[in-house]
């Protein structure tokens, strides 16, 4: 065998070794890609499952704080021997309990009386003439409370506003 032929054989063996190494690397990278794709799919499924569960059980905290208020109302109604004052006290306690439950979830009652009318938080259901010491557009009476959940209006307050 000549030197040229032995060089060709050496180069061929070197190329075959390089090819085998590259094929092994490609197989390894394909395996890593499949693993990453499976991890991504699993994470996506976990996220969807967690989100569905959060939606399904999101009200659990609020419900567990409202249940004692329901218990108080049931006790007030069940006590047939009580007078009207005892029932009124029970209803007041229940109302306070409900308000605390809502506050713990970030729900607040809008303060409106004496404030300037804000159409983003209030609904004017009537107007009255401006009296001494009042400004036009001032809320003089709240008919129905408004509620906010953090910075979002859940229900606008129904108010009576002064107008010139």
Secondary structure as GFF3:
##gff-version 3
##sequence-region A 1 164
A	DSSP	alpha_helix	3	57	.	.	.	ID=ss1
A	DSSP	alpha_helix	60	78	.	.	.	ID=ss2
A	DSSP	alpha_helix	84	104	.	.	.	ID=ss3
A	DSSP	beta_strand	107	109	.	.	.	ID=ss4
A	DSSP	beta_strand	122	129	.	.	.	ID=ss5
A	DSSP	beta_strand	139	144	.	.	.	ID=ss6
A	DSSP	beta_strand	147	149	.	.	.	ID=ss7
A	DSSP	beta_strand	152	155	.	.	.	ID=ss8
A	DSSP	beta_strand	157	163	.	.	.	ID=ss9
###
